[in-house]
């Protein structure tokens, strides 16, 4: 399994890992990426997947876990309406 995905956006493969910068682009788009502090807030407040820590400075997120979380958020928001 690769350490990082081959790209960002909707066409990204589900197997792989994203660092925080790539994760922000993946979630927010390349023109207006999500803020890095938003990821930290979502981990604390919204059940966003925690990263895999490889060192003190390197954390990676599994793309499959992020996509699963997005699906759960989408389902919970559509059932509220």
N, C-alpha and C positions, 0 to 999 in steps of 0.2 A: 504494500500500500504506500502511495507517495506521501511525503511529508507535507506538501501543500497541494492545493488544487491547481489546475491548469489555467484557470481564469476566474472571473467573477460574474455575477448576474444570473439570470434565469437559466442559461445554458450550462452552468457549472455542474460537473459530475458530483454525485452525492457521496462518493467515497473520497476520503481525504481529510485534510486539516487546513484550518485558516489561522493565521496570526491575527492580532487585534486590528491592525490596519486593514488587512484584507477582509476581515469580518465586517468592519464598519462599511467598507465599499460594497460588500456582498449584500448587506441589509439595507443600505441607504442609496446605493447607486454610485457611480463614479463621479458624476457631476456634483452631487451633494451628499457625501458620505455621512453616515451616522457619527455622532460624537463619541469619542472613546469613553467619556465619563457616563454616557447613557448605558453602555454595556454594563458597567459596574452597578449602576442603579437598577437595571433590569435583573441582575443576578440577586441583589438584595431584596427587591420588591416584587418581582414578577415571575420568579422561578426559572429565569434563563439558565441554560446549562453552564456549569462551572468549567473553567479551562483545565486542560492537562498541563501541569507545570513541569517543564523539562529542566529549567534552571530558575534562578531568581529573576532573570530578565526575559525568559522565553516561555510564553504560554500559548497553547494551541487549542482550538475548538474543533470538535468533530463536526463536519458538515452535516452528517446524518442526524446528529442530535439537534443542531440548530434548525434544520428543516422540520423535524418532528415537533419542536417547540413552536415554530411558526404555525404549523397545522393545528396544534392544540389551542393557540391563541385565536386563530381564525374561527375555529369551531365554537369556542366559548363566546366570542363576540357576536356570531351569527345567531346563536341560541338566545342571547339577551334581547335581540330586536324583535 
